[in-house]
Amino acid sequence: MALLSSILGFSAVGLAARIGQLGIQKRNLFENIGGHAFSMAAFGYIGYWAHKWDIRAAELVAEKRAAIAESRQLRAEALQA
């Protein structure tokens, strides 16, 4: 569900950016619907990438924490011996 919410959230930001862009230019918001779809698809892909990056970053942090804990345990055992 988090993947879907990331994609939809970023797509909504893409749509808002496109509407904001057309609003600044004082152009018709419904002039080119394909531009809206492209903007939403591009931002949706960024949301997909951000979700995957978040998962990978969490895995890397967990691996690093495990390595640090193991190092601390070995160091504590060496001090006790």
PyMOL Python script that loads the backbone (N, CA, C, O; Angstrom):
from pymol import cmd

cmd.read_pdbstr("""\
ATOM      1  N   MET A   1       0.817  -1.196   0.000  1.00  0.00           N
ATOM      2  CA  MET A   1       0.000   0.000   0.000  1.00  0.00           C
ATOM      3  C   MET A   1       0.859   1.257   0.000  1.00  0.00           C
ATOM      4  O   MET A   1       0.466   2.280  -0.560  1.00  0.00           O
ATOM      5  N   ALA A   2       2.018   1.185   0.620  1.00  0.00           N
ATOM      6  CA  ALA A   2       2.887   2.364   0.662  1.00  0.00           C
ATOM      7  C   ALA A   2       3.384   2.717  -0.734  1.00  0.00           C
ATOM      8  O   ALA A   2       3.553   3.892  -1.061  1.00  0.00           O
ATOM      9  N   LEU A   3       3.618   1.697  -1.557  1.00  0.00           N
ATOM     10  CA  LEU A   3       4.068   1.960  -2.925  1.00  0.00           C
ATOM     11  C   LEU A   3       2.998   2.726  -3.688  1.00  0.00           C
ATOM     12  O   LEU A   3       3.293   3.708  -4.369  1.00  0.00           O
ATOM     13  N   LEU A   4       1.762   2.276  -3.573  1.00  0.00           N
ATOM     14  CA  LEU A   4       0.666   2.944  -4.270  1.00  0.00           C
ATOM     15  C   LEU A   4       0.488   4.374  -3.774  1.00  0.00           C
ATOM     16  O   LEU A   4       0.263   5.286  -4.569  1.00  0.00           O
ATOM     17  N   SER A   5       0.587   4.568  -2.477  1.00  0.00           N
ATOM     18  CA  SER A   5       0.428   5.927  -1.949  1.00  0.00           C
ATOM     19  C   SER A   5       1.582   6.826  -2.370  1.00  0.00           C
ATOM     20  O   SER A   5       1.381   8.021  -2.588  1.00  0.00           O
ATOM     21  N   SER A   6       2.788   6.274  -2.489  1.00  0.00           N
ATOM     22  CA  SER A   6       3.921   7.079  -2.969  1.00  0.00           C
ATOM     23  C   SER A   6       3.698   7.505  -4.416  1.00  0.00           C
ATOM     24  O   SER A   6       3.894   8.669  -4.769  1.00  0.00           O
ATOM     25  N   ILE A   7       3.289   6.559  -5.243  1.00  0.00           N
ATOM     26  CA  ILE A   7       3.075   6.866  -6.661  1.00  0.00           C
ATOM     27  C   ILE A   7       1.938   7.868  -6.824  1.00  0.00           C
ATOM     28  O   ILE A   7       2.070   8.846  -7.561  1.00  0.00           O
ATOM     29  N   LEU A   8       0.820   7.628  -6.138  1.00  0.00           N
ATOM     30  CA  LEU A   8      -0.318   8.543  -6.266  1.00  0.00           C
ATOM     31  C   LEU A   8      -0.017   9.912  -5.676  1.00  0.00           C
ATOM     32  O   LEU A   8      -0.455  10.931  -6.210  1.00  0.00           O
ATOM     33  N   GLY A   9       0.721   9.939  -4.584  1.00  0.00           N
ATOM     34  CA  GLY A   9       1.081  11.220  -3.975  1.00  0.00           C
ATOM     35  C   GLY A   9       1.973  12.050  -4.882  1.00  0.00           C
ATOM     36  O   GLY A   9       1.738  13.244  -5.067  1.00  0.00           O
ATOM     37  N   PHE A  10       2.990  11.424  -5.443  1.00  0.00           N
ATOM     38  CA  PHE A  10       3.875  12.147  -6.351  1.00  0.00           C
ATOM     39  C   PHE A  10       3.140  12.533  -7.632  1.00  0.00           C
ATOM     40  O   PHE A  10       3.403  13.593  -8.199  1.00  0.00           O
ATOM     41  N   SER A  11       2.217  11.678  -8.094  1.00  0.00           N
ATOM     42  CA  SER A  11       1.421  12.026  -9.276  1.00  0.00           C
ATOM     43  C   SER A  11       0.555  13.246  -9.011  1.00  0.00           C
ATOM     44  O   SER A  11       0.400  14.104  -9.880  1.00  0.00           O
ATOM     45  N   ALA A  12      -0.007  13.325  -7.819  1.00  0.00           N
ATOM     46  CA  ALA A  12      -0.813  14.500  -7.460  1.00  0.00           C
ATOM     47  C   ALA A  12       0.044  15.757  -7.433  1.00  0.00           C
ATOM     48  O   ALA A  12      -0.403  16.827  -7.848  1.00  0.00           O
ATOM     49  N   VAL A  13       1.270  15.631  -6.945  1.00  0.00           N
ATOM     50  CA  VAL A  13       2.189  16.775  -6.963  1.00  0.00           C
ATOM     51  C   VAL A  13       2.499  17.170  -8.404  1.00  0.00           C
ATOM     52  O   VAL A  13       2.587  18.357  -8.718  1.00  0.00           O
ATOM     53  N   GLY A  14       2.666  16.175  -9.282  1.00  0.00           N
ATOM     54  CA  GLY A  14       2.913  16.463 -10.690  1.00  0.00           C
ATOM     55  C   GLY A  14       1.748  17.191 -11.337  1.00  0.00           C
ATOM     56  O   GLY A  14       1.945  18.126 -12.114  1.00  0.00           O
ATOM     57  N   LEU A  15       0.535  16.762 -11.017  1.00  0.00           N
ATOM     58  CA  LEU A  15      -0.645  17.439 -11.550  1.00  0.00           C
ATOM     59  C   LEU A  15      -0.730  18.863 -11.017  1.00  0.00           C
ATOM     60  O   LEU A  15      -1.034  19.793 -11.764  1.00  0.00           O
ATOM     61  N   ALA A  16      -0.464  19.033  -9.733  1.00  0.00           N
ATOM     62  CA  ALA A  16      -0.496  20.382  -9.148  1.00  0.00           C
ATOM     63  C   ALA A  16       0.569  21.277  -9.772  1.00  0.00           C
ATOM     64  O   ALA A  16       0.332  22.463 -10.003  1.00  0.00           O
ATOM     65  N   ALA A  17       1.741  20.707 -10.043  1.00  0.00           N
ATOM     66  CA  ALA A  17       2.804  21.495 -10.676  1.00  0.00           C
ATOM     67  C   ALA A  17       2.390  21.916 -12.085  1.00  0.00           C
ATOM     68  O   ALA A  17       2.633  23.049 -12.500  1.00  0.00           O
ATOM     69  N   ARG A  18       1.765  20.997 -12.810  1.00  0.00           N
ATOM     70  CA  ARG A  18       1.322  21.304 -14.174  1.00  0.00           C
ATOM     71  C   ARG A  18       0.229  22.375 -14.157  1.00  0.00           C
ATOM     72  O   ARG A  18       0.264  23.310 -14.957  1.00  0.00           O
ATOM     73  N   ILE A  19      -0.728  22.241 -13.259  1.00  0.00           N
ATOM     74  CA  ILE A  19      -1.803  23.234 -13.169  1.00  0.00           C
ATOM     75  C   ILE A  19      -1.239  24.579 -12.727  1.00  0.00           C
ATOM     76  O   ILE A  19      -1.658  25.623 -13.226  1.00  0.00           O
ATOM     77  N   GLY A  20      -0.298  24.557 -11.800  1.00  0.00           N
ATOM     78  CA  GLY A  20       0.349  25.799 -11.381  1.00  0.00           C
ATOM     79  C   GLY A  20       1.108  26.457 -12.516  1.00  0.00           C
ATOM     80  O   GLY A  20       1.085  27.678 -12.669  1.00  0.00           O
ATOM     81  N   GLN A  21       1.782  25.636 -13.311  1.00  0.00           N
ATOM     82  CA  GLN A  21       2.522  26.151 -14.465  1.00  0.00           C
ATOM     83  C   GLN A  21       1.576  26.832 -15.450  1.00  0.00           C
ATOM     84  O   GLN A  21       1.848  27.939 -15.914  1.00  0.00           O
ATOM     85  N   LEU A  22       0.472  26.171 -15.764  1.00  0.00           N
ATOM     86  CA  LEU A  22      -0.477  26.758 -16.707  1.00  0.00           C
ATOM     87  C   LEU A  22      -1.162  27.981 -16.110  1.00  0.00           C
ATOM     88  O   LEU A  22      -1.492  28.921 -16.832  1.00  0.00           O
ATOM     89  N   GLY A  23      -1.378  27.973 -14.795  1.00  0.00           N
ATOM     90  CA  GLY A  23      -1.982  29.130 -14.137  1.00  0.00           C
ATOM     91  C   GLY A  23      -1.080  30.348 -14.194  1.00  0.00           C
ATOM     92  O   GLY A  23      -1.552  31.465 -14.409  1.00  0.00           O
ATOM     93  N   ILE A  24       0.214  30.140 -14.004  1.00  0.00           N
ATOM     94  CA  ILE A  24       1.164  31.254 -14.089  1.00  0.00           C
ATOM     95  C   ILE A  24       1.181  31.834 -15.497  1.00  0.00           C
ATOM     96  O   ILE A  24       1.280  33.048 -15.680  1.00  0.00           O
ATOM     97  N   GLN A  25       1.084  30.948 -16.497  1.00  0.00           N
ATOM     98  CA  GLN A  25       1.092  31.397 -17.889  1.00  0.00           C
ATOM     99  C   GLN A  25      -0.270  31.921 -18.337  1.00  0.00           C
ATOM    100  O   GLN A  25      -0.408  32.415 -19.456  1.00  0.00           O
ATOM    101  N   LYS A  26      -1.280  31.814 -17.467  1.00  0.00           N
ATOM    102  CA  LYS A  26      -2.655  32.232 -17.760  1.00  0.00           C
ATOM    103  C   LYS A  26      -3.200  31.536 -19.016  1.00  0.00           C
ATOM    104  O   LYS A  26      -3.836  32.151 -19.872  1.00  0.00           O
ATOM    105  N   ARG A  27      -2.922  30.225 -19.085  1.00  0.00           N
ATOM    106  CA  ARG A  27      -3.427  29.418 -20.191  1.00  0.00           C
ATOM    107  C   ARG A  27      -4.590  28.566 -19.698  1.00  0.00           C
ATOM    108  O   ARG A  27      -4.777  28.385 -18.495  1.00  0.00           O
ATOM    109  N   ASN A  28      -5.360  28.050 -20.635  1.00  0.00           N
ATOM    110  CA  ASN A  28      -6.491  27.188 -20.317  1.00  0.00           C
ATOM    111  C   ASN A  28      -5.981  25.899 -19.667  1.00  0.00           C
ATOM    112  O   ASN A  28      -5.086  25.246 -20.203  1.00  0.00           O
ATOM    113  N   LEU A  29      -6.546  25.532 -18.517  1.00  0.00           N
ATOM    114  CA  LEU A  29      -6.076  24.355 -17.795  1.00  0.00           C
ATOM    115  C   LEU A  29      -6.413  23.050 -18.511  1.00  0.00           C
ATOM    116  O   LEU A  29      -5.738  22.041 -18.308  1.00  0.00           O
ATOM    117  N   PHE A  30      -7.448  23.061 -19.347  1.00  0.00           N
ATOM    118  CA  PHE A  30      -7.870  21.846 -20.031  1.00  0.00           C
ATOM    119  C   PHE A  30      -7.463  21.841 -21.498  1.00  0.00           C
ATOM    120  O   PHE A  30      -8.044  21.115 -22.305  1.00  0.00           O
ATOM    121  N   GLU A  31      -6.474  22.643 -21.843  1.00  0.00           N
ATOM    122  CA  GLU A  31      -6.053  22.771 -23.234  1.00  0.00           C
ATOM    123  C   GLU A  31      -5.341  21.516 -23.727  1.00  0.00           C
ATOM    124  O   GLU A  31      -5.633  21.026 -24.818  1.00  0.00           O
ATOM    125  N   ASN A  32      -4.419  20.997 -22.940  1.00  0.00           N
ATOM    126  CA  ASN A  32      -3.620  19.853 -23.362  1.00  0.00           C
ATOM    127  C   ASN A  32      -3.617  18.816 -22.243  1.00  0.00           C
ATOM    128  O   ASN A  32      -2.773  18.856 -21.348  1.00  0.00           O
ATOM    129  N   ILE A  33      -4.560  17.895 -22.304  1.00  0.00           N
ATOM    130  CA  ILE A  33      -4.690  16.878 -21.263  1.00  0.00           C
ATOM    131  C   ILE A  33      -3.501  15.920 -21.296  1.00  0.00           C
ATOM    132  O   ILE A  33      -3.129  15.361 -20.264  1.00  0.00           O
ATOM    133  N   GLY A  34      -2.911  15.728 -22.457  1.00  0.00           N
ATOM    134  CA  GLY A  34      -1.735  14.860 -22.564  1.00  0.00           C
ATOM    135  C   GLY A  34      -0.568  15.373 -21.737  1.00  0.00           C
ATOM    136  O   GLY A  34       0.205  14.585 -21.193  1.00  0.00           O
ATOM    137  N   GLY A  35      -0.440  16.672 -21.642  1.00  0.00           N
ATOM    138  CA  GLY A  35       0.608  17.258 -20.807  1.00  0.00           C
ATOM    139  C   GLY A  35       0.394  16.937 -19.341  1.00  0.00           C
ATOM    140  O   GLY A  35       1.349  16.686 -18.606  1.00  0.00           O
ATOM    141  N   HIS A  36      -0.873  16.944 -18.915  1.00  0.00           N
ATOM    142  CA  HIS A  36      -1.186  16.573 -17.533  1.00  0.00           C
ATOM    143  C   HIS A  36      -0.811  15.110 -17.289  1.00  0.00           C
ATOM    144  O   HIS A  36      -0.202  14.776 -16.273  1.00  0.00           O
ATOM    145  N   ALA A  37      -1.180  14.252 -18.226  1.00  0.00           N
ATOM    146  CA  ALA A  37      -0.889  12.824 -18.074  1.00  0.00           C
ATOM    147  C   ALA A  37       0.616  12.575 -18.044  1.00  0.00           C
ATOM    148  O   ALA A  37       1.101  11.769 -17.249  1.00  0.00           O
ATOM    149  N   PHE A  38       1.350  13.266 -18.908  1.00  0.00           N
ATOM    150  CA  PHE A  38       2.805  13.095 -18.928  1.00  0.00           C
ATOM    151  C   PHE A  38       3.429  13.563 -17.618  1.00  0.00           C
ATOM    152  O   PHE A  38       4.304  12.894 -17.068  1.00  0.00           O
ATOM    153  N   SER A  39       2.984  14.694 -17.126  1.00  0.00           N
ATOM    154  CA  SER A  39       3.510  15.229 -15.868  1.00  0.00           C
ATOM    155  C   SER A  39       3.205  14.280 -14.713  1.00  0.00           C
ATOM    156  O   SER A  39       4.069  14.026 -13.873  1.00  0.00           O
ATOM    157  N   MET A  40       1.990  13.759 -14.668  1.00  0.00           N
ATOM    158  CA  MET A  40       1.622  12.826 -13.606  1.00  0.00           C
ATOM    159  C   MET A  40       2.421  11.531 -13.714  1.00  0.00           C
ATOM    160  O   MET A  40       2.838  10.974 -12.698  1.00  0.00           O
ATOM    161  N   ALA A  41       2.638  11.047 -14.941  1.00  0.00           N
ATOM    162  CA  ALA A  41       3.417   9.819 -15.121  1.00  0.00           C
ATOM    163  C   ALA A  41       4.871  10.027 -14.705  1.00  0.00           C
ATOM    164  O   ALA A  41       5.462   9.165 -14.054  1.00  0.00           O
ATOM    165  N   ALA A  42       5.442  11.159 -15.077  1.00  0.00           N
ATOM    166  CA  ALA A  42       6.834  11.438 -14.717  1.00  0.00           C
ATOM    167  C   ALA A  42       6.993  11.546 -13.202  1.00  0.00           C
ATOM    168  O   ALA A  42       7.917  10.965 -12.633  1.00  0.00           O
ATOM    169  N   PHE A  43       6.108  12.277 -12.555  1.00  0.00           N
ATOM    170  CA  PHE A  43       6.196  12.411 -11.104  1.00  0.00           C
ATOM    171  C   PHE A  43       5.849  11.091 -10.416  1.00  0.00           C
ATOM    172  O   PHE A  43       6.397  10.789  -9.356  1.00  0.00           O
ATOM    173  N   GLY A  44       4.952  10.303 -11.000  1.00  0.00           N
ATOM    174  CA  GLY A  44       4.639   8.985 -10.450  1.00  0.00           C
ATOM    175  C   GLY A  44       5.841   8.064 -10.491  1.00  0.00           C
ATOM    176  O   GLY A  44       6.068   7.293  -9.559  1.00  0.00           O
ATOM    177  N   TYR A  45       6.620   8.138 -11.574  1.00  0.00           N
ATOM    178  CA  TYR A  45       7.842   7.343 -11.661  1.00  0.00           C
ATOM    179  C   TYR A  45       8.844   7.790 -10.600  1.00  0.00           C
ATOM    180  O   TYR A  45       9.529   6.958 -10.005  1.00  0.00           O
ATOM    181  N   ILE A  46       8.932   9.082 -10.362  1.00  0.00           N
ATOM    182  CA  ILE A  46       9.816   9.586  -9.307  1.00  0.00           C
ATOM    183  C   ILE A  46       9.352   9.048  -7.951  1.00  0.00           C
ATOM    184  O   ILE A  46      10.177   8.703  -7.105  1.00  0.00           O
ATOM    185  N   GLY A  47       8.034   8.975  -7.742  1.00  0.00           N
ATOM    186  CA  GLY A  47       7.500   8.407  -6.506  1.00  0.00           C
ATOM    187  C   GLY A  47       7.845   6.933  -6.357  1.00  0.00           C
ATOM    188  O   GLY A  47       8.162   6.472  -5.260  1.00  0.00           O
ATOM    189  N   TYR A  48       7.782   6.189  -7.467  1.00  0.00           N
ATOM    190  CA  TYR A  48       8.163   4.772  -7.453  1.00  0.00           C
ATOM    191  C   TYR A  48       9.633   4.631  -7.084  1.00  0.00           C
ATOM    192  O   TYR A  48       9.993   3.794  -6.256  1.00  0.00           O
ATOM    193  N   TRP A  49      10.482   5.452  -7.700  1.00  0.00           N
ATOM    194  CA  TRP A  49      11.917   5.407  -7.434  1.00  0.00           C
ATOM    195  C   TRP A  49      12.206   5.790  -5.984  1.00  0.00           C
ATOM    196  O   TRP A  49      13.053   5.173  -5.337  1.00  0.00           O
ATOM    197  N   ALA A  50      11.514   6.796  -5.475  1.00  0.00           N
ATOM    198  CA  ALA A  50      11.720   7.236  -4.094  1.00  0.00           C
ATOM    199  C   ALA A  50      11.319   6.133  -3.113  1.00  0.00           C
ATOM    200  O   ALA A  50      11.981   5.940  -2.093  1.00  0.00           O
ATOM    201  N   HIS A  51      10.246   5.416  -3.415  1.00  0.00           N
ATOM    202  CA  HIS A  51       9.813   4.320  -2.546  1.00  0.00           C
ATOM    203  C   HIS A  51      10.863   3.212  -2.524  1.00  0.00           C
ATOM    204  O   HIS A  51      11.223   2.720  -1.455  1.00  0.00           O
ATOM    205  N   LYS A  52      11.351   2.820  -3.693  1.00  0.00           N
ATOM    206  CA  LYS A  52      12.370   1.772  -3.774  1.00  0.00           C
ATOM    207  C   LYS A  52      13.656   2.212  -3.079  1.00  0.00           C
ATOM    208  O   LYS A  52      14.310   1.405  -2.417  1.00  0.00           O
ATOM    209  N   TRP A  53      14.021   3.486  -3.225  1.00  0.00           N
ATOM    210  CA  TRP A  53      15.221   4.009  -2.587  1.00  0.00           C
ATOM    211  C   TRP A  53      15.067   4.001  -1.072  1.00  0.00           C
ATOM    212  O   TRP A  53      16.025   3.723  -0.350  1.00  0.00           O
ATOM    213  N   ASP A  54      13.871   4.304  -0.589  1.00  0.00           N
ATOM    214  CA  ASP A  54      13.610   4.299   0.845  1.00  0.00           C
ATOM    215  C   ASP A  54      13.763   2.890   1.416  1.00  0.00           C
ATOM    216  O   ASP A  54      14.334   2.714   2.493  1.00  0.00           O
ATOM    217  N   ILE A  55      13.261   1.899   0.708  1.00  0.00           N
ATOM    218  CA  ILE A  55      13.390   0.512   1.155  1.00  0.00           C
ATOM    219  C   ILE A  55      14.858   0.098   1.184  1.00  0.00           C
ATOM    220  O   ILE A  55      15.315  -0.514   2.150  1.00  0.00           O
ATOM    221  N   ARG A  56      15.592   0.431   0.131  1.00  0.00           N
ATOM    222  CA  ARG A  56      17.013   0.062   0.063  1.00  0.00           C
ATOM    223  C   ARG A  56      17.814   0.774   1.152  1.00  0.00           C
ATOM    224  O   ARG A  56      18.704   0.175   1.755  1.00  0.00           O
ATOM    225  N   ALA A  57      17.507   2.034   1.406  1.00  0.00           N
ATOM    226  CA  ALA A  57      18.211   2.774   2.456  1.00  0.00           C
ATOM    227  C   ALA A  57      17.950   2.146   3.823  1.00  0.00           C
ATOM    228  O   ALA A  57      18.861   2.065   4.648  1.00  0.00           O
ATOM    229  N   ALA A  58      16.728   1.704   4.070  1.00  0.00           N
ATOM    230  CA  ALA A  58      16.411   1.048   5.343  1.00  0.00           C
ATOM    231  C   ALA A  58      17.188  -0.261   5.488  1.00  0.00           C
ATOM    232  O   ALA A  58      17.650  -0.592   6.580  1.00  0.00           O
ATOM    233  N   GLU A  59      17.330  -1.004   4.387  1.00  0.00           N
ATOM    234  CA  GLU A  59      18.115  -2.240   4.424  1.00  0.00           C
ATOM    235  C   GLU A  59      19.578  -1.946   4.729  1.00  0.00           C
ATOM    236  O   GLU A  59      20.197  -2.644   5.531  1.00  0.00           O
ATOM    237  N   LEU A  60      20.131  -0.923   4.097  1.00  0.00           N
ATOM    238  CA  LEU A  60      21.528  -0.565   4.337  1.00  0.00           C
ATOM    239  C   LEU A  60      21.753  -0.128   5.781  1.00  0.00           C
ATOM    240  O   LEU A  60      22.762  -0.485   6.389  1.00  0.00           O
ATOM    241  N   VAL A  61      20.822   0.638   6.328  1.00  0.00           N
ATOM    242  CA  VAL A  61      20.941   1.076   7.721  1.00  0.00           C
ATOM    243  C   VAL A  61      20.868  -0.130   8.659  1.00  0.00           C
ATOM    244  O   VAL A  61      21.624  -0.205   9.627  1.00  0.00           O
ATOM    245  N   ALA A  62      19.973  -1.065   8.381  1.00  0.00           N
ATOM    246  CA  ALA A  62      19.855  -2.259   9.222  1.00  0.00           C
ATOM    247  C   ALA A  62      21.132  -3.096   9.165  1.00  0.00           C
ATOM    248  O   ALA A  62      21.589  -3.601  10.190  1.00  0.00           O
ATOM    249  N   GLU A  63      21.710  -3.244   7.970  1.00  0.00           N
ATOM    250  CA  GLU A  63      22.965  -3.987   7.838  1.00  0.00           C
ATOM    251  C   GLU A  63      24.085  -3.297   8.606  1.00  0.00           C
ATOM    252  O   GLU A  63      24.868  -3.956   9.289  1.00  0.00           O
ATOM    253  N   LYS A  64      24.164  -1.994   8.498  1.00  0.00           N
ATOM    254  CA  LYS A  64      25.213  -1.241   9.187  1.00  0.00           C
ATOM    255  C   LYS A  64      25.041  -1.333  10.701  1.00  0.00           C
ATOM    256  O   LYS A  64      26.026  -1.478  11.425  1.00  0.00           O
ATOM    257  N   ARG A  65      23.803  -1.250  11.187  1.00  0.00           N
ATOM    258  CA  ARG A  65      23.555  -1.378  12.627  1.00  0.00           C
ATOM    259  C   ARG A  65      23.950  -2.762  13.130  1.00  0.00           C
ATOM    260  O   ARG A  65      24.509  -2.894  14.219  1.00  0.00           O
ATOM    261  N   ALA A  66      23.658  -3.801  12.334  1.00  0.00           N
ATOM    262  CA  ALA A  66      24.037  -5.160  12.725  1.00  0.00           C
ATOM    263  C   ALA A  66      25.558  -5.296  12.770  1.00  0.00           C
ATOM    264  O   ALA A  66      26.099  -5.928  13.678  1.00  0.00           O
ATOM    265  N   ALA A  67      26.242  -4.710  11.801  1.00  0.00           N
ATOM    266  CA  ALA A  67      27.702  -4.771  11.784  1.00  0.00           C
ATOM    267  C   ALA A  67      28.294  -4.025  12.978  1.00  0.00           C
ATOM    268  O   ALA A  67      29.260  -4.493  13.580  1.00  0.00           O
ATOM    269  N   ILE A  68      27.734  -2.888  13.321  1.00  0.00           N
ATOM    270  CA  ILE A  68      28.220  -2.120  14.474  1.00  0.00           C
ATOM    271  C   ILE A  68      27.973  -2.889  15.767  1.00  0.00           C
ATOM    272  O   ILE A  68      28.838  -2.927  16.641  1.00  0.00           O
ATOM    273  N   ALA A  69      26.796  -3.502  15.894  1.00  0.00           N
ATOM    274  CA  ALA A  69      26.485  -4.281  17.100  1.00  0.00           C
ATOM    275  C   ALA A  69      27.436  -5.466  17.233  1.00  0.00           C
ATOM    276  O   ALA A  69      27.904  -5.770  18.331  1.00  0.00           O
ATOM    277  N   GLU A  70      27.721  -6.132  16.124  1.00  0.00           N
ATOM    278  CA  GLU A  70      28.654  -7.258  16.152  1.00  0.00           C
ATOM    279  C   GLU A  70      30.055  -6.789  16.537  1.00  0.00           C
ATOM    280  O   GLU A  70      30.739  -7.444  17.324  1.00  0.00           O
ATOM    281  N   SER A  71      30.475  -5.668  15.987  1.00  0.00           N
ATOM    282  CA  SER A  71      31.789  -5.115  16.316  1.00  0.00           C
ATOM    283  C   SER A  71      31.876  -4.751  17.793  1.00  0.00           C
ATOM    284  O   SER A  71      32.893  -5.008  18.437  1.00  0.00           O
ATOM    285  N   ARG A  72      30.836  -4.165  18.323  1.00  0.00           N
ATOM    286  CA  ARG A  72      30.819  -3.814  19.752  1.00  0.00           C
ATOM    287  C   ARG A  72      30.856  -5.060  20.628  1.00  0.00           C
ATOM    288  O   ARG A  72      31.526  -5.083  21.661  1.00  0.00           O
ATOM    289  N   GLN A  73      30.138  -6.086  20.213  1.00  0.00           N
ATOM    290  CA  GLN A  73      30.118  -7.323  20.984  1.00  0.00           C
ATOM    291  C   GLN A  73      31.498  -7.972  20.981  1.00  0.00           C
ATOM    292  O   GLN A  73      31.961  -8.435  22.024  1.00  0.00           O
ATOM    293  N   LEU A  74      32.157  -8.013  19.838  1.00  0.00           N
ATOM    294  CA  LEU A  74      33.495  -8.587  19.763  1.00  0.00           C
ATOM    295  C   LEU A  74      34.481  -7.781  20.600  1.00  0.00           C
ATOM    296  O   LEU A  74      35.348  -8.351  21.263  1.00  0.00           O
ATOM    297  N   ARG A  75      34.351  -6.463  20.572  1.00  0.00           N
ATOM    298  CA  ARG A  75      35.230  -5.600  21.350  1.00  0.00           C
ATOM    299  C   ARG A  75      35.001  -5.811  22.856  1.00  0.00           C
ATOM    300  O   ARG A  75      35.954  -5.824  23.634  1.00  0.00           O
ATOM    301  N   ALA A  76      33.745  -5.973  23.256  1.00  0.00           N
ATOM    302  CA  ALA A  76      33.433  -6.214  24.671  1.00  0.00           C
ATOM    303  C   ALA A  76      33.965  -7.567  25.130  1.00  0.00           C
ATOM    304  O   ALA A  76      34.466  -7.692  26.248  1.00  0.00           O
ATOM    305  N   GLU A  77      33.858  -8.580  24.273  1.00  0.00           N
ATOM    306  CA  GLU A  77      34.388  -9.904  24.607  1.00  0.00           C
ATOM    307  C   GLU A  77      35.903  -9.868  24.723  1.00  0.00           C
ATOM    308  O   GLU A  77      36.479 -10.537  25.581  1.00  0.00           O
ATOM    309  N   ALA A  78      36.549  -9.092  23.864  1.00  0.00           N
ATOM    310  CA  ALA A  78      38.004  -8.985  23.915  1.00  0.00           C
ATOM    311  C   ALA A  78      38.455  -8.281  25.194  1.00  0.00           C
ATOM    312  O   ALA A  78      39.496  -8.628  25.752  1.00  0.00           O
ATOM    313  N   LEU A  79      37.691  -7.307  25.661  1.00  0.00           N
ATOM    314  CA  LEU A  79      38.046  -6.603  26.892  1.00  0.00           C
ATOM    315  C   LEU A  79      37.838  -7.480  28.123  1.00  0.00           C
ATOM    316  O   LEU A  79      38.577  -7.362  29.100  1.00  0.00           O
ATOM    317  N   GLN A  80      36.846  -8.352  28.083  1.00  0.00           N
ATOM    318  CA  GLN A  80      36.562  -9.226  29.217  1.00  0.00           C
ATOM    319  C   GLN A  80      37.558 -10.376  29.305  1.00  0.00           C
ATOM    320  O   GLN A  80      37.792 -10.908  30.390  1.00  0.00           O
ATOM    321  N   ALA A  81      38.137 -10.757  28.197  1.00  0.00           N
ATOM    322  CA  ALA A  81      39.058 -11.905  28.180  1.00  0.00           C
ATOM    323  C   ALA A  81      40.447 -11.566  28.622  1.00  0.00           C
ATOM    324  O   ALA A  81      41.315 -12.438  28.654  1.00  0.00           O
TER     325      ALA A  81
END
""", "prot")
cmd.dss("prot")
cmd.show_as("cartoon", "prot")
cmd.util.cbc("prot")
cmd.orient("prot")
